[in-house]
Amino acid sequence: MKKIICIGECSLNIVFDGAAPAGAIPGGRVAAAASLMAREGLPVVMASEASTDFVGDTIVKSLTDAGVDVSSVDRFTEGRSPLMIFSENPDGTTRITRYEDYTDDAFDIVWPRVDDDSVVIYGGYYTLDRRMRSHMVPFLNHCAERGAVMIYLPGFLAIQESRITRVMPAILENLELAHIVIARNNDMKMIFGIDSGSRCYCDHIDFYCRSMIGIDTACRQLTYYSGKEMSRLDIPEAVCETMTWNAGVVAGVAGAIFENGITPDRLNAPDAPLREQILTAAARSATVAARALTQQWQKKVK
């Protein structure tokens, strides 16, 4: 049976309001998108790692409660799952502090079976880490050979890799496998030194992949680039203020591709109706994700 395979990091995000923690939610953009899609009734498999301690249990329980198949989540005893601490800098910007403890030989993921017409989401630093790539690249190649639609999410935190030259070969290799790229403007700035979606697509993405959805958090817009064609959709400000709306975009794009049987060849030359269909699904899912997070925080406050 075809499915949506999500490959990415599982973490626990702890958000501070001043000096006090406001709450904690399982994080990782890919994992969050997996939960959103599973709650919509889609068959989703998460391929990742989580420790066998309280943090790992919390992350895996969240995925399981959402309906995600976690049979490909390796539960390791050596090391600790990542903790992401979100706090505020004096200038009002968000500061992200990361704690993790992986050992080089901890990797033991059992990859899921790939059927024809499956959708594969992969991205973040998880797909760049040298510890991962020797195991992951053969599986990604296998997915592409099986005709799966490959969705790549480039990006990582500056604290994970200070020199872009070290990971650029892996980023380009990931782009070569992709049928559609979903890129945030801050990710494009870090990787390519360009926060303009159109310039980034024309100068760096189009050569590898014809479809790119740019997420502009400043302008609150989604833009679908394909060749010389472009479609754009505005996102309500209230949606963009939440932590999970980016994951909602990913879930909406993948869900639309999966449910409508959109094939790699169609993403190589998407017409205007297809671009608009995918953007509309992305916006709807982003709104659902924002509403769900708001309700979760309200429950915590009560």
N, C-alpha and C positions, 0 to 999 in steps of 0.2 A: 504494500500500500504506500502511495506517495505521502510525503510528510514534509514538515518544515524543520530543518536541522539548524540549530543555533549554536555557534561556536564562539565562546567568549568567556571573559572572566566573571566569576561570582564574587561579590564583595558585600560587606555590610556598611551602609552609609549612616553615619551618626551626625545629626545636624544640631548645632549649638545656637541658642538664642542668647546672645551675650555670653555670660560665663556658665550658663546652665544648659544641659542637653535638652533639646525640644523633643527629640524622638529618634528612632532608628528604623530604617527601611532597607531591605535587601537591594543592592545596587548592581551596577554594571549595565551599560545600555543594552547589550544583547540579551542578558538575562531578564531585564525588565520588559523588553519587547516580547520575549518568550512567554512570560506570564500573561501579558495583555492578550496575546493571540490565543493562548490556551483558554483563557476565560471567555473568549468568543466562540469556543467550541472547535478550534482548529487543532489538528494533530501535530503537536510540537515536541521535539526531542532536544534536550539541552546536553551539549557535550562540553564538559568543564571539569573543575576540581573544587573540592570543599573539604576542609579539615573535619575530623571526627569530634571536635569539641563543640561548645555551646554556639559559637559563631557559625560554624559550618552547619550544625543542626538547624539553626534559625534560617539560614539561607535555603537549604534544601527543603525544609518544611514549607517555606513560602512558595517555592516552585511547585511542590507537590499539591498544596492546597489550591493552586491555580489550575491544576490539571496537566502540568508539564510532565512528560516522561523523563525521569532522572536516571534511567538505567545506564546512561553514558556519563554520569557525573562521578568521577573517581573520588572516593572518600579516603584521604590519606591521613596517616598518623604522624608523619614527620613534617613539621612545619605548621604554619597557621594561615588561615584564610585572610585575605586583605581586609583591613579596616580603613574606611575613608572618612576623615573628620572634616566637616564643612563648618567653617567659622567666618567671622567678618573681620576684614582688615580695618585699620583706622580710617581709610578713605572710603569705606563703604563697600568695597569690592569683596568678593568671596575668596577666602583662602582655603585651599584643599591640602590636607596633610594625610599622607598615606603610610600605613604600617602593614608590612607583610613579612612572611618568613617561609620561602619555598626552598627546598633542597634540590640540587641538580638532578638527583635520581628519583624524584617523587612522582614523575609522570607515569601514569598507568591507565589512561583512558581507553575504554573499549569503544571503538567507533561504531556508530549505528549503521545498519544496512541502508544503502542508497538505492531507491527505486526510481524508475523513469519519471520525469516531470516533478521531481522533488524540488524544493527551494532551500538553498543553503545561505545562511547569514553568517558572516565572519568579519571580525574587525577588532579595533583597539590594539593596545600593546600586546595583548594575548597572542596575536598573529604575527608579532615581530620578534618576540623573545627567542633568543637562541636556544633556550631549553626546550621550547615548544616546536620550533619549525621543522626539525628533522623528522618529527612524528606527524606533523600536521600537513605539510606540503604534499606528501604522497596521497593523503586522504582527499585534500582539495582537488588534486589532479584527477583522482578517481571520480569524484562528484561531477566534475566538468565533463569527463568522458562519458558518464552515464546520462548526460543531457539535463542535469539539474540547472536551474536558474541560480546564478551566483551573485549574491548581493554583498558588496564590500563597504565597510564603514572605516575609512582611514581615521587615525587619530590616537593620541595618547597624551598623558600629562608630561609637562616639562621635567618634573621631578623623576620620571621614569627613565628618561634618556635625554641628556643635556646636549648631545651632538647628533644632529639629524643625519650626518653622513654615515653614521654607524648603522642606521636602520633603513636608509633610503633604498638600497638594493632590494630589501624585503618588501617595502611598500610598492615598488614598481612591479615586482613579481606578483604581488597580490592584485594589482590593477590589471595585469595581463589576463588573469583568470576571471575577472568580473564581467558581468553582463549589465549591471547597473551599480553605480556608486552613490552613496548617500553621505554628503560631506558638510560639516558645519563650517561657518566662516572662520572661527577661531582655529579649527584644525588645519584648514587650508593655509592660514597665516603661519602657523608653526612649521608645517611641512614644506610649503613652497614659497613662503615669504609674501604671499598675496592673499588678501581677504576679499577680493572681488571675485564673485562666483563666475562671471563670464570670462574673465581673464584666466582664472585657474582652469576652467574647463578647456578653453581654447589652447592654452599653452602647455597644459600638463596632463589632462585627462582624456581628451578626445582621441589622442593617438592610441590609447589602450582600450578605451571603453566609450561607446557612443552615447550612453545614457548616464546622466548625472543629475541628482536632485540636490540642489544647494539649499542649506538651511541658514538663513540670515537672521540671527537672533536680535541684532540691532534694529533692523527694519521690520522684523516680524513677518518674514515672507518665506515661502517655499517656491523655488524656481526649478523647473525641469528643463535641462539643456540637452539637445540632441542635434548634432551637426550645426547647421545655421538656424535651427528652429528653437523656439523657447516658449514655455507656458509658465504663468506665474499665478500664485494664490496667496492672499493675505491671511494671516493668523491673528485672531483676537488677542489683545494685549494680556487679558486675564489668563489665557492659556499659556502664553510664553513666560509668565512669571513663575510657573511651577517647575520642579526639578525633573519631572518625568515626561514632559511633552516631546523631547527629542526621541525618547524610546517609543512614544506613541506614533511618531512619524515613521519610524522603522517598521513597527508592527503593521501600520496601515498599508505601507508599500508592499511588504511581503504578503500580507493577507490578500490584497487585491490581485497580486500576481498568482498566488496559489488558487484562489477561488475561481478566477476567471480563466485559468489554464493558459496564461500568457507565457509564450515560449521565448527562448533566447533570441531567435531570429526576429521576432516582433520588437524586442527591445533594441535591436541593432538599427531599426529605422521606425521608431514609434510615430504615428500620426498624431494630430492635435487631439482627437477624441480620446485616444489611449493615454496621452500625457495628462489630460485633464481628469480622466477617470482615476488614475493613480494618485494625482495630487489631492483630489477630493477625498479619497479613502484615507490618505495620510492625515489630512486636516481633521477628519472625523475621529480618527483614532487618537490623535493628539489631544482633542477635546475630551474624549473619554478618559484618557490617562490623567489629564489635569483634574478632572472632576473626582476621579477615584482617589487621587492623592489628597485633595482637599478634604474629602470625607474622612479619610484615614486620620489626618491630623486633628480634625474636629473631635473624633472619637477619643483620641489621646488626651486632648484638653479636658474633655468631660470627665 
